[in-house]
Amino acid sequence: MGPVELARADGGEAAINWRRRHRKDALMMRDALVVLLFSLLAGCGGTQLALQNESEDSSVNLADALADCRNAFPDQIAQAVPRADCIVKAMELSVRPRLQYPELLDRENALRKALAVQVSAGKVSLLERNDQIAKAHRAIMAEEAEMLGAARSEGQGRSPSAVVQWRASNSDACARLGGNSPNCY
């Protein structure tokens, strides 16, 4: 005699409870599967959102980042090294990924760091640093223009705004007093 026959012999109540319990277990299993499915889908969405946020982080607004560096480290002599590190990081995040020849930016950033150490040690004045950065930047821009000459004739597209801003920065005007403007860094 099986459980159903026993339940019927006892008046049917046990058979009904067994069916109810079986149906309840099936519903709980279905609910668990639905929750698992939604969790997996939410996980995929979370991963996609994290990847999207990561790619947005790489598109740091250069002007804002440089302004943050100027505000965080206003003393260009005492805070020369951390300020240079901040500027280099801003350039690495916003300009470097968009450059066809990032080694040019690397050279400028290496000079920027070396000059910051000299400024903080009192070996180089701010005017001398600004002058050296302006000359180096001008030479790097000439080198980049030469390297890009063939690429532009092949129909290169417009440059991103951070690259355009970097190319326009550190002019000869930055080598004079007051070289703390948004275009001088």
Secondary structure as the mmCIF struct_conf table of DSSP 4:
data_model
#
loop_
_struct_conf.conf_type_id
_struct_conf.id
_struct_conf.beg_label_comp_id
_struct_conf.beg_label_asym_id
_struct_conf.beg_label_seq_id
_struct_conf.end_label_comp_id
_struct_conf.end_label_asym_id
_struct_conf.end_label_seq_id
HELX_RH_AL_P HELX_RH_AL_P1 PRO A 3 ALA A 9
TURN_TY1_P TURN_TY1_P1 ASP A 10 GLY A 11
BEND BEND1 GLY A 12 GLY A 12
HELX_RH_AL_P HELX_RH_AL_P2 GLU A 13 ASP A 57
TURN_TY1_P TURN_TY1_P2 SER A 58 SER A 58
BEND BEND2 SER A 59 SER A 59
HELX_RH_AL_P HELX_RH_AL_P3 LEU A 62 ALA A 72
TURN_TY1_P TURN_TY1_P3 GLN A 76 GLN A 79
HELX_RH_AL_P HELX_RH_AL_P4 ALA A 80 SER A 94
TURN_TY1_P TURN_TY1_P4 VAL A 95 VAL A 95
HELX_RH_3T_P HELX_RH_3T_P1 ARG A 96 ARG A 98
BEND BEND3 GLN A 100 GLN A 100
HELX_RH_AL_P HELX_RH_AL_P5 PRO A 102 SER A 120
TURN_TY1_P TURN_TY1_P5 ALA A 121 GLY A 122
BEND BEND4 LYS A 123 VAL A 124
HELX_RH_AL_P HELX_RH_AL_P6 LEU A 126 SER A 153
TURN_TY1_P TURN_TY1_P6 GLU A 154 GLY A 155
HELX_LH_PP_P HELX_LH_PP_P1 ARG A 158 PRO A 160
HELX_RH_AL_P HELX_RH_AL_P7 SER A 161 ALA A 168
BEND BEND5 ASN A 170 ASN A 170
HELX_RH_3T_P HELX_RH_3T_P2 ASP A 172 ALA A 175
BEND BEND6 ARG A 176 ARG A 176
TURN_TY1_P TURN_TY1_P7 LEU A 177 GLY A 178
BEND BEND7 SER A 181 SER A 181
TURN_TY1_P TURN_TY1_P8 PRO A 182 ASN A 183
#
